[in-house]
Amino acid sequence: MMRRLLVILFGVMTVLSCKDVGDIQGAGAGSPLSECVLPAVMQAGEEALIQWNGFTQDSKLSLVSENGREYEVSVKVVTASGIMCVVPVDVPAGFYIVAVDDNGRKELGMVEVIAADMPVIGLKIPSGAVAGKEIIIEGVGFEEGCSIILADADGNEYVLGATVVSSGISILIPADLLPGDYVVYLQQGGARWIISSLFSVYAGGARVLKRLDYLTPYTGGAMLRLSWEIDRREPVTLTLTEYLVEGSVETVQAYDRYECDENGYFELTVDGFESSNDLGVTYIRDANGVVTSSDVLIYGNSKPTSFTWTYDAEGYLVDISSPSRSFRTLAYDRGNLTSFRNSQFSYDAPGLANHPSAPDVVWAYMSLMEQNDPFVYFPYLLGWYTKTSVYLPTSMILPSPTGTGTISHSLDYEFDTSGYVVKMMWESSSIGFVFE
């Protein structure tokens, strides 16, 4: 209601100022000001026409805010019937007096200015980032020299330099920036726009995965829980256990256990499922601890088979191959894992970002669904990789249990106070993430 009254008041002022200024000033009906027509709205960064036959080639226009700040308006064309001008892109939205300077200053009236259009299309910004880490804000229209501003709840602003890259801009979150929620602005060409009203900054330092729990309905109203447990004490032990859950009672049905000796060799010491093909595995890792190859003793073979782990230019794992064939192929879309074996994953919520230090939820799902070849997942469980998906999938498309076609499941998430996913849910099933 207040805004409506202001608009009405400013409209009356504009009529009085622009249409009848001559009479008010005593110049009579013949004053050139009596023919001035201001546009109802002017947009920052855009052209506007002011109709008046009193402009000259030397006329200068300006917009004066209610607090007296003045913005010079760029004059493009002057004719006998008016002037074509451009409002500066950095003029904030609001109401302004239009003034003309030409052998003295005259006020032509009041006009509303609306903000300039956001110059970036296809904008995708993560929902958060870890202090000290680099992130990519996707979009088309970023310009060299643009910057990102983070504003906290107290009004403090932090200006971050941006580097234009092929997919958008890259920015580095300062290592000393306090964890919390921020409003994000893009500053470009002298103007600024809000591009995220809620951006979370997390403290640095990755949390360590301790256990994965897959919970799904079973027969007779019971639930089945399948868990990977990671014990990093010497000797490192990885245990896959199946539980039958009936109310508050859990009964162990079977379990596999792998133990790592002092030479880095993982050996299957307990084969409760009798389904694993991998009796033992040794990994070769680079200077950063990332797996580059593995030697796997496969059931029925007398000698280990070597597998090469291949990464793309961005550092994402794309293939695990033996000398004879490609064993696992992974596909990505802009840093998000979309295809893993016969399972597909969709990312339809650009703001639903994974915590940069959290484990990849797709890998978690696959590690619990595939028991035959666990050597593929040991590096994931132990954190021996460099890249995870940037965002969280919103749905997964799986082969139908009937063997014909596919079935799609929508995915929901629960987070802890640090922004880590602690549960991924679909239908009546879920995967829980437990951290040390």
C-alpha positions in Angstrom: 0.0 0.0 0.0 2.8 2.4 0.9 4.6 1.7 -2.4 1.3 2.4 -4.3 0.9 5.7 -2.5 4.4 6.7 -3.4 3.9 5.8 -7.0 0.7 7.9 -7.1 2.5 10.8 -5.4 5.4 10.7 -7.8 3.1 10.5 -10.7 1.3 13.6 -9.6 4.7 15.3 -9.1 5.8 14.3 -12.6 2.7 15.7 -14.2 3.1 19.0 -12.3 6.8 19.2 -13.0 6.8 18.1 -16.6 3.5 19.3 -17.9 3.0 22.6 -16.1 6.4 23.7 -14.9 6.1 26.8 -17.1 2.9 28.0 -15.3 4.4 27.2 -11.9 7.5 29.2 -12.7 5.4 32.0 -14.2 6.7 31.6 -17.8 3.2 31.1 -19.1 1.6 28.5 -21.3 4.2 29.0 -24.1 7.1 27.6 -22.0 8.8 24.7 -23.8 8.6 22.7 -20.5 4.8 22.4 -20.9 5.4 19.9 -23.7 7.8 17.5 -21.8 6.8 13.9 -21.5 8.8 11.5 -19.3 8.6 7.8 -19.6 6.8 6.0 -16.8 9.8 3.8 -16.2 13.4 3.9 -17.2 15.7 0.8 -17.0 19.3 1.0 -16.0 21.5 0.1 -18.9 18.8 0.7 -21.5 17.8 3.5 -23.8 14.9 5.8 -23.0 13.1 8.6 -24.8 12.2 11.9 -23.1 9.9 14.0 -25.3 10.4 17.8 -25.1 11.2 20.4 -27.7 13.4 22.4 -25.3 16.6 20.3 -25.5 19.7 21.6 -27.3 22.8 19.8 -28.5 24.5 21.0 -25.3 21.9 19.7 -22.9 23.1 17.4 -20.1 20.8 15.1 -18.2 21.2 13.6 -14.8 19.2 11.5 -12.3 19.1 12.8 -8.7 18.2 10.4 -5.9 16.3 11.3 -2.8 19.5 11.5 -0.8 21.0 13.9 -3.4 23.3 11.5 -5.2 23.5 12.3 -8.9 24.1 10.0 -11.9 24.9 11.4 -15.3 22.7 10.1 -18.0 24.4 9.4 -21.4 22.8 11.5 -24.2 22.7 9.6 -27.5 20.5 11.6 -29.9 18.9 15.1 -29.6 16.1 16.0 -32.0 13.6 18.8 -32.2 11.0 16.6 -30.4 13.1 15.0 -27.7 16.2 13.3 -26.5 17.3 9.6 -26.6 19.4 8.7 -23.6 20.9 5.7 -21.7 20.6 5.3 -17.9 23.9 4.1 -16.4 23.9 0.4 -15.6 25.0 1.0 -12.0 22.0 3.2 -11.1 20.1 1.4 -8.3 16.4 0.8 -8.6 14.3 3.6 -7.2 12.7 7.0 -7.9 14.8 9.9 -9.2 14.3 13.5 -10.3 15.3 14.1 -13.9 17.3 17.3 -14.3 18.6 19.0 -17.4 21.5 21.4 -17.4 21.5 23.9 -20.3 22.1 27.5 -19.4 20.9 26.7 -15.9 19.3 23.7 -14.3 15.7 22.7 -14.7 13.9 19.7 -13.1 11.7 17.9 -15.6 10.0 15.6 -13.1 10.2 12.3 -11.3 10.8 8.9 -12.9 11.1 5.4 -11.6 14.3 3.5 -12.5 14.3 -0.3 -12.5 17.5 -2.4 -12.2 19.5 -3.5 -15.2 18.8 -7.0 -16.5 21.2 -9.7 -15.1 23.7 -10.2 -17.9 24.4 -13.9 -17.2 22.2 -16.7 -18.6 22.2 -20.4 -17.6 23.4 -19.4 -14.1 24.3 -22.4 -11.8 25.9 -21.7 -8.5 26.7 -24.3 -5.8 24.7 -24.1 -2.5 28.0 -23.9 -0.6 31.7 -24.4 -0.5 34.6 -25.2 1.8 36.8 -22.2 3.0 40.1 -22.3 1.1 38.6 -24.2 -1.9 38.0 -23.2 -5.5 34.5 -23.4 -7.0 33.0 -22.9 -10.5 29.9 -20.7 -11.0 28.5 -21.7 -14.4 26.8 -19.4 -16.9 27.2 -17.4 -20.1 27.8 -13.7 -20.0 30.5 -13.2 -17.4 33.1 -10.6 -18.4 36.7 -10.2 -17.5 37.1 -8.0 -14.5 33.8 -9.1 -12.9 33.8 -10.1 -9.2 31.8 -12.0 -6.6 30.7 -10.4 -3.4 29.8 -12.4 -0.3 27.7 -10.5 2.3 27.1 -11.9 5.8 24.1 -11.3 8.1 25.9 -8.3 9.7 26.3 -6.5 6.3 30.0 -7.2 6.0 31.1 -7.7 2.4 33.9 -9.8 1.0 35.0 -9.1 -2.6 36.4 -12.2 -4.4 38.2 -11.9 -7.7 36.8 -14.1 -10.5 38.6 -15.8 -13.4 36.6 -16.4 -16.6 36.7 -20.0 -17.7 35.0 -22.0 -20.4 31.9 -22.9 -18.3 31.6 -19.6 -16.3 33.9 -18.2 -13.6 36.2 -19.7 -11.1 36.5 -18.2 -7.6 38.6 -19.1 -4.5 36.8 -19.0 -1.2 39.2 -17.4 1.3 40.7 -19.8 3.8 40.0 -17.4 6.6 36.4 -16.7 5.8 34.2 -17.6 8.7 31.7 -20.5 8.3 28.1 -19.4 7.9 25.5 -18.3 5.4 26.1 -15.5 2.9 24.2 -13.6 0.2 26.1 -13.8 -3.1 26.3 -10.8 -5.6 27.7 -10.6 -9.0 29.4 -7.3 -9.7 30.0 -6.5 -13.4 30.1 -3.3 -15.5 29.5 -1.2 -12.4 26.3 -2.9 -11.4 25.5 -5.7 -9.0 22.9 -8.5 -8.9 22.0 -11.1 -6.3 22.8 -14.5 -7.7 22.2 -16.5 -4.5 20.3 -15.5 -1.3 21.7 -18.5 0.7 25.3 -19.7 0.2 26.9 -21.7 2.9 30.6 -21.6 3.7 32.0 -24.6 5.6 35.1 -25.0 7.6 38.0 -26.7 5.9 39.1 -30.3 6.7 37.3 -33.4 5.4 35.4 -35.7 7.7 36.3 -39.3 7.6 33.7 -41.9 6.5 33.2 -44.7 9.0 30.2 -46.6 7.8 27.7 -46.9 5.0 24.2 -48.3 5.7 21.8 -49.5 3.1 18.3 -50.1 4.5 15.5 -51.6 2.5 12.2 -53.5 3.1 12.4 -57.3 3.4 9.8 -60.0 3.7 7.3 -60.2 6.5 7.6 -56.5 7.5 11.3 -56.9 8.4 14.1 -54.7 7.0 17.4 -55.6 5.5 20.5 -53.6 6.4 23.7 -53.9 4.3 26.7 -52.1 5.7 30.3 -51.3 4.8 32.3 -50.7 7.9 35.7 -49.0 7.6 38.3 -49.5 10.4 41.4 -47.5 9.7 43.4 -48.8 12.6 46.2 -51.3 11.8 45.5 -53.6 10.1 43.0 -51.6 8.0 39.8 -53.7 7.8 36.8 -53.4 5.4 33.8 -55.4 6.4 30.5 -55.9 4.4 27.8 -57.2 6.7 24.2 -58.1 6.0 21.7 -57.7 8.9 18.0 -58.8 9.3 16.2 -56.0 11.2 13.0 -57.0 13.0 11.9 -54.1 15.2 14.8 -53.3 17.5 16.5 -56.6 16.9 19.3 -57.0 14.4 20.6 -60.4 13.4 23.8 -60.9 11.3 23.1 -63.0 8.3 26.5 -63.0 6.6 29.6 -60.9 6.2 32.8 -60.5 4.2 36.0 -59.1 5.7 39.1 -57.8 4.0 42.3 -57.1 6.0 45.3 -55.2 4.7 48.8 -56.4 5.6 51.9 -54.4 6.0 52.6 -54.6 2.3 49.3 -53.0 1.3 47.7 -56.3 0.2 44.0 -56.6 0.9 43.0 -60.2 1.5 39.6 -61.7 1.8 39.8 -63.3 5.3 36.1 -64.1 5.8 34.0 -65.0 2.9 30.5 -65.2 4.4 28.6 -64.2 1.2 30.5 -66.6 -1.0 29.9 -64.3 -3.9 33.0 -62.1 -4.1 35.2 -62.7 -7.1 38.1 -60.8 -5.5 40.3 -62.9 -3.2 43.0 -60.2 -2.8 44.0 -56.9 -4.2 47.0 -54.5 -4.2 46.8 -50.8 -5.2 49.4 -48.6 -6.8 48.9 -45.0 -5.9 50.6 -41.7 -7.1 52.3 -39.1 -5.0 48.9 -37.6 -4.0 47.6 -41.0 -2.9 45.3 -41.5 -5.9 44.9 -45.0 -7.3 46.5 -45.5 -10.7 46.4 -49.3 -11.0 45.5 -52.4 -9.1 46.5 -56.1 -9.1 43.6 -58.3 -8.3 43.6 -62.0 -7.5 40.3 -63.2 -9.1 38.6 -66.4 -8.0 39.7 -69.3 -10.2 42.9 -67.6 -11.3 46.4 -68.5 -10.1 47.9 -65.1 -10.9 46.7 -61.5 -10.3 45.1 -59.5 -13.1 46.3 -55.9 -13.5 43.8 -53.1 -13.9 44.6 -49.6 -15.0 42.6 -46.7 -13.5 42.2 -43.8 -16.0 41.2 -40.2 -15.2 40.1 -37.4 -17.5 41.8 -34.0 -17.7 39.6 -32.7 -14.8 40.7 -35.5 -12.6 37.5 -37.6 -12.7 37.8 -41.4 -12.9 36.4 -42.5 -16.3 37.7 -46.1 -16.8 39.0 -49.2 -15.0 40.5 -51.6 -17.6 42.2 -55.0 -17.6 44.6 -55.8 -20.5 41.7 -57.6 -22.3 38.7 -55.3 -21.7 37.2 -52.2 -20.2 35.9 -53.4 -16.8 34.1 -50.3 -15.6 33.3 -47.2 -17.6 32.0 -44.0 -15.9 30.3 -41.0 -17.7 30.1 -37.4 -16.4 28.2 -34.3 -17.3 29.9 -31.1 -16.2 31.6 -32.8 -13.2 28.6 -35.0 -12.2 28.6 -38.8 -12.4 25.7 -39.7 -14.6 26.3 -43.3 -15.7 27.8 -46.2 -13.6 27.4 -49.6 -15.1 23.6 -50.0 -15.9 22.5 -47.2 -13.6 21.8 -43.6 -14.7 21.7 -40.5 -12.5 20.0 -37.1 -13.2 20.9 -33.7 -11.8 17.9 -31.4 -12.1 18.5 -29.1 -9.1 21.4 -26.8 -9.8 21.6 -25.5 -6.2 21.7 -29.0 -4.7 25.4 -29.2 -4.2 27.4 -31.9 -2.5 29.7 -30.7 0.3 33.1 -30.5 -1.5 34.8 -32.7 1.1 31.9 -35.2 1.4 32.0 -38.7 -0.3 30.1 -39.1 -3.6 26.6 -40.5 -3.1 26.6 -42.4 -6.4 29.7 -44.3 -5.4 28.1 -45.1 -2.1 25.0 -46.5 -3.8 27.1 -48.6 -6.2 29.4 -50.0 -3.5 26.4 -51.4 -1.7 24.7 -52.8 -4.8 27.7 -54.7 -6.2 29.2 -57.4 -4.1 31.0 -59.4 -6.8 33.9 -57.0 -7.4 34.5 -54.9 -4.3 38.0 -54.0 -5.4 36.4 -51.2 -7.4 35.1 -49.6 -4.3 37.9 -49.9 -1.7 39.5 -46.6 -2.9 36.2 -44.9 -2.5 35.7 -46.2 1.0 39.2 -45.1 2.0 39.1 -41.8 0.2 41.8 -42.6 -2.4 40.4 -40.4 -5.1 40.6 -36.6 -5.9 37.2 -35.8 -7.5 33.6 -36.3 -6.5 30.4 -35.0 -8.2 29.8 -31.3 -7.8 26.1 -31.7 -7.2 23.7 -34.3 -5.7 21.5 -36.3 -8.1 17.8 -35.8 -7.9 16.8 -39.1 -9.4 18.3 -42.5 -10.5 17.1 -44.7 -13.3 17.7 -48.4 -12.7 16.9 -51.6 -14.6 13.5 -52.9 -13.8 13.4 -55.9 -11.4 11.3 -57.7 -14.0 14.2 -57.5 -16.5 12.3 -55.3 -18.9 12.7 -51.6 -19.2 13.8 -49.3 -16.4 12.4 -47.7 -13.2 13.0 -44.2 -12.0 13.4 -43.2 -8.3 13.4 -39.6 -7.0 16.1 -38.9 -4.4 15.8 -36.9 -1.2 18.5 -36.0 1.4 19.2 -35.3 5.0 22.2 -33.1 6.0 24.1 -32.6 9.2 25.0 -29.1 10.5 28.2 -29.2 8.5 26.4 -29.7 5.3 27.4 -33.3 4.8 24.8 -35.7 3.5 23.9 -38.2 6.2 21.0 -39.9 4.4 20.0 -40.4 0.8 16.4 -41.7 0.5 14.1 -43.1 -2.2 10.8 -44.9 -1.9 11.1 -47.0 1.4 14.9 -47.4 1.1 17.9 -45.3 2.2 21.6 -45.1 2.4 23.1 -43.6 5.6 26.5 -42.0 6.0 28.2 -42.3 9.3 31.4 -40.2 10.0 34.1 -40.4 12.6 
